[in-house]
């Protein structure tokens, strides 16, 4: 059985049986059969059905928002943001499908007709996470379907209803049977599916250890693997930045979704002349958060997803304090504070890179702030990480931002913003041994299988 414990009140919110081996086999065989006819379905029809699924999804948004809150704890007031993001990404992918799937013409050679034709890879297995359960899964599901693949979705045991709601949307749209299916699975079943010989591509979003397991499972299967993994994303605020905007932006980037974002801000570096102003501004803003039950409309900071996550987060922060860091937020000033999964936000100063809180992913409502004396020092510290998903530079000097951004080891960098995914830009990591393709990088993977593993870099200014 899968039991989803709601972070709202600790109750069992969803119970589902994991799929029996016979059902798993039936689903995979059906996906393989359905893909053979789906790949020959005209692209216009694929686009039409995907667009209808988006409409059906939006029509069910009230229920979806409620379920999101109860499954993973995001405040109800922010649920519509995930709906809107889902629509934006899906609509963009549908709009570019003709161009993205178009046959590639190459220079002609006498006596030859040469071209590259886009072909679907077959059955795509999507393993989706709980923290942004629709925003992450849509990045793989929609491009896979548009390209003529069938999809089998395995969602997190924390958010099993998300898989069911996506299935409902595609069923209501009239998608042919077997083209999109879902399974509730154990870890062993997930491994067995990857090694079944039927799956042709795996798109996984989750932790670095989880990604390493997926790579091991796929070894020898001769399939494509897309991994979007962890982050320890930095922000750098220069003395010439719009300080008010920088404070608002990095604070939201650090604490939205209770810090449970792979591209959220987890460490902040500030040029010394404005360091005190930034620290005071962040603290003032954080003290205005309302920690409480996420089904309350006034709540702006909800619980973290589960007790083990809360323990990890608090242990990391308390370890830093014992090593000399200062915690600037009065935890006792927040109702529900540190009551199980309801964690008060933490702003830490006097931190350094000997502390895990500045080098290892926290994935919670904690941020460390360090002063720096130069761009060079900021770049060195930003690059002192095994993670490289996104980074942010705050400055009024665009040329300086570009110089800095181009030297930061990250797949995506922003000027004067953070924690954002533009569906028209690539989404990929640049790390020591960890590659994080998502969004349009996933489209490239599904639509151009010969280019699997290539990297792209986005800059949003």
C-alpha positions as CSV (number, residue, x, y, z in Angstrom):
1,X,0.0,0.0,0.0
2,X,1.0,3.6,-0.6
3,X,-0.1,5.9,2.2
4,X,0.2,9.6,1.7
5,X,0.6,11.3,5.1
6,X,-0.7,14.9,4.8
7,X,1.7,17.5,6.2
8,X,-1.4,19.6,7.0
9,X,-2.4,17.5,10.0
10,X,-0.6,14.2,9.9
11,X,-3.6,12.3,8.7
12,X,-3.6,9.6,6.0
13,X,-4.9,11.6,3.0
14,X,-4.6,9.0,0.2
15,X,-4.2,5.2,0.2
16,X,-3.5,3.3,-3.0
17,X,-2.4,-0.2,-3.7
18,X,0.8,-0.5,-5.6
19,X,0.3,-2.1,-9.0
20,X,0.4,-5.9,-9.3
21,X,3.1,-7.3,-11.6
22,X,0.5,-8.5,-14.0
23,X,-1.0,-5.0,-14.3
24,X,2.4,-3.5,-14.8
25,X,3.0,-5.9,-17.7
26,X,-0.3,-5.1,-19.2
27,X,0.3,-1.4,-19.0
28,X,3.7,-1.6,-20.6
29,X,2.5,-3.9,-23.4
30,X,-0.5,-1.6,-24.0
31,X,1.8,1.5,-24.1
32,X,4.0,-0.3,-26.7
33,X,1.1,-1.2,-28.9
34,X,-0.6,2.1,-28.6
35,X,2.6,3.9,-29.5
36,X,2.7,2.2,-32.9
37,X,-0.5,3.8,-34.0
38,X,0.1,7.1,-32.1
39,X,3.4,7.8,-33.9
40,X,1.5,7.6,-37.2
41,X,-1.2,10.1,-35.9
42,X,-0.9,13.4,-37.6
43,X,0.9,16.1,-35.5
44,X,-2.1,18.4,-35.8
45,X,-4.2,15.8,-34.1
46,X,-1.6,15.2,-31.4
47,X,-1.5,18.9,-30.8
48,X,-5.3,19.1,-30.7
49,X,-5.7,16.4,-28.1
50,X,-2.9,17.8,-25.9
51,X,-4.6,21.2,-26.0
52,X,-7.9,19.6,-25.0
53,X,-6.2,17.9,-22.1
54,X,-4.9,21.3,-20.9
55,X,-8.4,22.6,-21.0
56,X,-9.8,19.7,-19.1
57,X,-7.0,20.1,-16.5
58,X,-7.9,23.8,-16.0
59,X,-11.5,23.0,-15.7
60,X,-10.6,20.8,-12.7
61,X,-8.4,23.4,-11.0
62,X,-10.4,23.9,-7.8
63,X,-10.1,20.2,-6.9
64,X,-6.5,20.1,-8.0
65,X,-5.5,23.0,-5.9
66,X,-7.1,21.5,-2.8
67,X,-5.4,18.2,-3.4
68,X,-2.0,19.9,-3.8
69,X,-2.3,21.6,-0.5
70,X,-3.3,18.4,1.4
71,X,-0.8,16.1,-0.4
72,X,2.4,18.3,-0.1
73,X,1.5,21.2,2.1
74,X,1.8,24.3,-0.2
75,X,-0.5,27.1,1.0
76,X,-3.8,27.1,-0.9
77,X,-3.4,30.7,-2.0
78,X,-0.4,29.6,-4.2
79,X,-2.1,26.6,-5.9
80,X,-3.3,28.6,-8.9
81,X,0.3,29.4,-9.7
82,X,1.1,25.8,-10.5
83,X,-2.0,25.6,-12.7
84,X,-1.0,28.7,-14.6
85,X,2.6,27.4,-14.9
86,X,1.3,24.1,-16.3
87,X,-0.8,25.9,-18.9
88,X,2.1,28.2,-19.9
89,X,4.5,25.4,-20.4
90,X,2.1,23.0,-22.1
91,X,0.8,25.7,-24.4
92,X,4.3,26.8,-25.4
93,X,5.4,23.3,-26.2
94,X,2.3,22.7,-28.3
95,X,3.0,26.0,-30.2
96,X,6.6,25.1,-31.1
97,X,5.9,21.5,-32.0
98,X,5.7,22.0,-35.7
99,X,9.1,23.7,-35.8
100,X,10.7,21.4,-33.2
101,X,9.7,18.3,-35.0
102,X,10.3,19.5,-38.5
103,X,12.6,17.5,-40.8
104,X,16.1,18.9,-40.8
105,X,17.5,19.7,-44.2
106,X,21.2,19.5,-44.7
107,X,23.5,20.8,-47.5
108,X,22.8,18.7,-50.6
109,X,25.5,16.5,-52.1
110,X,25.5,15.6,-55.7
111,X,23.8,12.3,-56.3
112,X,22.2,12.2,-52.8
113,X,19.1,13.5,-51.1
114,X,20.0,14.1,-47.5
115,X,17.9,14.9,-44.5
116,X,17.4,14.1,-40.8
117,X,14.0,13.0,-39.8
118,X,12.7,13.3,-36.2
119,X,11.4,10.0,-34.9
120,X,9.8,9.2,-31.5
121,X,11.9,7.0,-29.2
122,X,8.9,4.7,-28.2
123,X,7.7,4.3,-24.6
124,X,8.7,7.1,-22.2
125,X,8.7,6.4,-18.5
126,X,8.3,9.6,-16.4
127,X,9.2,9.5,-12.7
128,X,7.9,12.8,-11.2
129,X,8.5,14.4,-7.8
130,X,6.1,15.8,-5.2
131,X,7.4,19.4,-4.8
132,X,6.1,20.8,-8.1
133,X,4.2,17.7,-9.2
134,X,2.5,19.2,-12.3
135,X,5.2,21.8,-13.3
136,X,7.9,19.1,-13.5
137,X,5.9,16.3,-15.1
138,X,4.4,18.5,-17.8
139,X,8.0,19.3,-19.1
140,X,8.3,15.6,-20.1
141,X,4.8,14.4,-20.7
142,X,3.7,17.0,-23.3
143,X,6.8,16.9,-25.5
144,X,6.9,13.2,-25.4
145,X,3.3,12.9,-26.6
146,X,3.7,15.5,-29.2
147,X,6.7,13.7,-30.6
148,X,4.7,10.5,-31.0
149,X,5.7,8.6,-27.9
150,X,3.5,6.9,-25.4
151,X,3.9,7.8,-21.8
152,X,3.8,5.8,-18.5
153,X,3.8,8.1,-15.4
154,X,5.0,7.1,-12.0
155,X,4.3,9.9,-9.5
156,X,5.7,10.4,-6.0
157,X,4.0,8.4,-3.3
158,X,3.5,11.9,-1.7
159,X,1.4,13.1,-4.6
160,X,-0.3,10.0,-6.2
161,X,-3.5,12.0,-7.0
162,X,-1.5,14.2,-9.4
163,X,-1.0,11.2,-11.7
164,X,-4.7,10.4,-11.6
165,X,-5.7,14.0,-12.4
166,X,-3.4,14.1,-15.4
167,X,-4.9,10.8,-16.6
168,X,-8.4,12.2,-16.1
169,X,-7.4,15.2,-18.3
170,X,-6.1,13.1,-21.1
171,X,-9.0,10.7,-20.9
172,X,-11.5,13.6,-21.1
173,X,-9.6,15.0,-24.1
174,X,-10.1,11.7,-26.0
175,X,-6.5,10.6,-26.1
176,X,-6.4,7.0,-27.5
177,X,-6.3,4.3,-24.9
178,X,-2.8,3.3,-23.8
179,X,-1.0,6.4,-25.0
180,X,-0.9,7.9,-21.5
181,X,-1.1,5.7,-18.5
182,X,0.0,5.9,-14.8
183,X,1.2,3.4,-12.2
184,X,1.5,3.5,-8.5
185,X,4.8,1.7,-7.9
186,X,7.3,0.5,-5.3
187,X,11.0,1.3,-5.8
188,X,11.6,-2.3,-6.9
189,X,8.8,-2.1,-9.5
190,X,10.3,1.2,-10.8
191,X,13.6,-0.5,-11.3
192,X,12.0,-3.5,-13.0
193,X,10.1,-1.2,-15.4
194,X,13.4,0.5,-16.4
195,X,15.0,-2.8,-17.0
196,X,12.0,-4.4,-18.7
197,X,13.3,-3.9,-22.3
198,X,10.0,-2.1,-23.2
199,X,10.8,1.4,-22.0
200,X,12.9,3.5,-24.4
201,X,13.5,6.7,-22.3
202,X,13.3,7.7,-18.7
203,X,12.7,11.2,-17.5
204,X,13.4,11.5,-13.7
205,X,13.1,14.5,-11.4
206,X,14.4,14.1,-7.9
207,X,17.4,13.8,-5.7
208,X,21.0,13.2,-6.7
209,X,21.1,9.8,-5.1
210,X,17.8,9.0,-6.8
211,X,19.3,10.1,-10.2
212,X,22.3,7.9,-9.6
213,X,20.0,4.9,-9.0
214,X,18.1,5.6,-12.2
215,X,21.4,5.7,-14.1
216,X,22.4,2.3,-12.6
217,X,19.0,0.8,-13.5
218,X,19.3,2.0,-17.1
219,X,22.9,0.8,-17.6
220,X,23.0,-1.6,-20.5
221,X,19.5,-0.9,-21.6
222,X,20.6,1.5,-24.4
223,X,18.0,4.1,-23.6
224,X,18.0,7.8,-23.1
225,X,17.9,9.1,-19.5
226,X,16.9,12.7,-18.6
227,X,17.8,13.7,-15.0
228,X,16.7,16.9,-13.2
229,X,18.3,16.7,-9.8
230,X,19.3,18.8,-6.8
231,X,20.4,22.4,-6.4
232,X,22.2,24.7,-4.0
233,X,21.5,27.8,-5.9
234,X,23.3,31.0,-5.1
235,X,22.4,34.7,-5.4
236,X,24.9,37.5,-5.6
237,X,23.9,41.1,-4.7
238,X,26.3,43.8,-5.9
239,X,26.5,47.1,-4.2
240,X,25.1,48.8,-7.3
241,X,21.9,46.7,-7.3
242,X,18.4,47.9,-6.7
243,X,18.5,46.7,-3.1
244,X,14.8,46.8,-2.4
245,X,14.1,44.6,-5.5
246,X,17.0,42.3,-4.6
247,X,15.7,41.8,-1.0
248,X,12.2,41.0,-2.2
249,X,13.3,38.7,-4.9
250,X,15.9,36.6,-3.0
251,X,13.6,36.3,0.0
252,X,10.8,34.9,-2.1
253,X,13.3,32.7,-4.0
254,X,14.5,31.3,-0.7
255,X,11.3,30.7,1.2
256,X,8.5,30.1,-1.4
257,X,7.2,26.6,-1.2
258,X,8.9,26.4,2.2
259,X,12.2,26.4,0.4
260,X,11.4,23.1,-1.3
261,X,12.5,24.1,-4.8
262,X,15.4,22.6,-6.7
263,X,16.1,26.1,-8.1
264,X,15.3,28.0,-5.0
265,X,17.9,30.3,-3.4
266,X,19.8,28.5,-0.7
267,X,22.8,30.9,-0.2
268,X,23.2,34.6,-0.7
269,X,26.5,36.6,-1.2
270,X,26.4,40.3,-0.7
271,X,29.0,43.0,-1.4
272,X,30.1,44.4,1.9
273,X,28.9,48.0,1.5
274,X,25.3,46.9,1.3
275,X,25.5,43.7,3.4
276,X,23.9,45.1,6.5
277,X,21.1,46.7,4.5
278,X,20.4,43.4,2.7
279,X,20.5,41.4,6.0
280,X,18.1,43.8,7.7
281,X,15.8,43.8,4.8
282,X,15.6,40.1,4.5
283,X,15.0,39.7,8.2
284,X,12.2,42.3,8.2
285,X,10.5,40.6,5.2
286,X,10.8,37.1,6.6
287,X,9.3,38.2,9.9
288,X,6.1,39.1,8.0
289,X,5.5,35.6,6.8
290,X,2.5,33.8,8.3
291,X,3.4,30.2,9.2
292,X,0.3,28.0,9.6
293,X,-2.0,25.5,8.1
294,X,-1.8,25.7,4.3
295,X,-5.6,25.4,3.9
296,X,-5.8,28.8,5.5
297,X,-5.9,31.6,2.9
298,X,-3.8,33.9,5.2
299,X,-0.9,31.4,5.4
300,X,2.2,32.3,3.3
301,X,4.5,29.7,4.7
302,X,3.2,26.1,5.1
303,X,4.7,22.9,6.5
304,X,7.6,21.0,4.9
305,X,6.6,17.8,3.4
306,X,7.3,15.2,6.1
307,X,8.9,14.7,9.5
308,X,12.2,13.3,8.2
309,X,12.6,16.4,6.0
310,X,12.0,18.6,9.0
311,X,14.6,16.8,11.1
312,X,17.2,17.1,8.3
313,X,16.6,20.8,7.8
314,X,16.7,21.7,11.5
315,X,19.7,19.5,12.2
316,X,21.6,21.3,9.4
317,X,20.7,24.7,10.7
318,X,21.5,23.9,14.3
319,X,24.8,22.4,13.3
320,X,25.7,25.7,11.6
321,X,24.7,27.6,14.8
322,X,26.9,25.4,16.9
323,X,29.8,26.1,14.5
324,X,29.4,29.8,14.9
325,X,26.5,30.9,12.7
326,X,23.9,33.4,14.1
327,X,20.2,32.8,13.6
328,X,18.4,36.1,13.2
329,X,14.8,35.0,13.2
330,X,13.0,34.6,16.5
331,X,11.5,31.2,16.0
332,X,9.2,31.5,19.0
333,X,7.6,34.4,17.3
334,X,5.8,32.2,14.8
335,X,2.7,30.2,15.6
336,X,3.1,26.5,15.0
337,X,6.9,27.1,15.0
338,X,8.9,23.9,14.9
339,X,5.8,21.9,15.7
340,X,6.5,18.7,13.7
341,X,6.6,19.7,10.0
342,X,5.7,23.4,10.6
343,X,9.2,24.9,10.6
344,X,9.8,28.6,11.2
345,X,12.0,30.3,8.6
346,X,15.7,30.7,9.4
347,X,18.1,33.4,8.3
348,X,21.7,32.6,9.1
349,X,24.7,34.9,9.1
350,X,28.3,34.4,10.2
351,X,28.2,31.4,7.9
352,X,31.0,30.0,5.8
353,X,31.7,27.0,3.5
354,X,32.9,24.8,6.3
355,X,29.1,24.5,7.2
356,X,26.8,22.0,5.4
357,X,24.1,24.7,5.2
358,X,26.3,26.6,2.6
359,X,27.4,23.6,0.6
360,X,24.8,20.8,0.8
361,X,21.2,21.0,-0.4
362,X,18.9,22.0,2.5
363,X,15.5,22.0,0.7
364,X,13.8,23.9,3.4
365,X,13.0,27.4,4.8
366,X,16.7,28.2,5.6
367,X,19.1,30.6,3.9
368,X,22.6,31.7,4.7
369,X,24.0,35.2,3.9
370,X,27.7,35.9,3.5
371,X,29.5,39.2,2.8
372,X,32.0,39.4,-0.1
373,X,34.5,42.1,-1.1
374,X,34.6,41.6,-4.9
375,X,33.1,39.9,-7.9
376,X,36.0,37.5,-8.0
377,X,35.3,36.3,-4.4
378,X,31.6,36.0,-5.2
379,X,32.3,33.9,-8.3
380,X,34.6,31.7,-6.4
381,X,32.1,31.0,-3.6
382,X,29.2,30.6,-6.1
383,X,31.2,27.9,-7.9
384,X,32.2,26.1,-4.7
385,X,29.4,23.6,-5.0
386,X,28.7,20.2,-6.5
387,X,25.4,21.6,-7.7
388,X,24.9,23.9,-10.7
389,X,21.3,24.3,-11.6
390,X,20.7,28.1,-11.4
391,X,22.4,31.3,-10.1
392,X,21.3,34.9,-9.8
393,X,23.2,38.2,-10.1
394,X,21.7,41.4,-8.9
395,X,23.1,44.6,-10.4
396,X,22.2,47.6,-12.5
397,X,25.2,46.9,-14.7
398,X,24.1,44.5,-17.5
399,X,27.7,44.1,-18.8
400,X,28.9,43.2,-15.4
401,X,26.1,40.7,-14.9
402,X,27.0,39.0,-18.2
403,X,30.7,38.8,-17.3
404,X,29.8,37.2,-13.9
405,X,27.1,35.0,-15.2
406,X,29.3,33.5,-17.9
407,X,31.9,32.5,-15.3
408,X,29.5,30.8,-12.9
409,X,29.3,27.1,-13.3
410,X,25.6,26.8,-13.8
411,X,23.2,25.8,-16.4
412,X,21.0,28.8,-16.0
413,X,21.7,32.3,-14.6
414,X,19.5,35.2,-14.1
415,X,20.0,39.0,-13.8
416,X,17.7,40.6,-11.2
417,X,15.5,37.6,-10.7
418,X,15.6,34.0,-9.6
419,X,13.7,30.8,-9.2
420,X,12.0,30.9,-12.6
421,X,11.7,28.6,-15.6
422,X,11.0,30.1,-19.0
423,X,9.5,27.4,-21.2
424,X,11.2,29.1,-24.3
425,X,14.7,28.6,-22.8
426,X,16.7,25.5,-22.1
427,X,16.8,24.1,-18.6
428,X,20.0,22.2,-17.9
429,X,22.6,21.9,-15.2
430,X,26.3,22.4,-15.2
431,X,27.9,20.5,-12.3
432,X,30.6,18.2,-11.3
433,X,29.2,15.0,-12.7
434,X,25.5,15.9,-12.4
435,X,23.5,16.8,-15.4
436,X,20.0,18.3,-14.9
437,X,18.0,18.5,-18.2
438,X,14.4,19.6,-17.9
439,X,11.8,21.7,-19.8
440,X,13.1,22.4,-23.3
441,X,16.1,20.3,-22.7
442,X,13.6,17.5,-22.2
443,X,12.0,18.5,-25.5
444,X,15.3,18.3,-27.2
445,X,15.8,14.9,-25.7
446,X,12.5,13.5,-26.9
447,X,12.4,15.2,-30.2
448,X,16.1,14.9,-31.1
449,X,17.2,11.6,-29.6
450,X,20.5,11.8,-31.5
451,X,21.3,14.9,-29.3
452,X,20.8,13.2,-25.9
453,X,23.4,14.4,-23.5
454,X,24.1,17.8,-25.2
455,X,24.1,20.8,-22.9
456,X,22.4,24.1,-23.3
457,X,22.7,27.3,-21.3
458,X,20.1,29.9,-20.7
459,X,20.5,33.5,-19.5
460,X,17.5,35.4,-18.4
461,X,18.1,39.2,-18.1
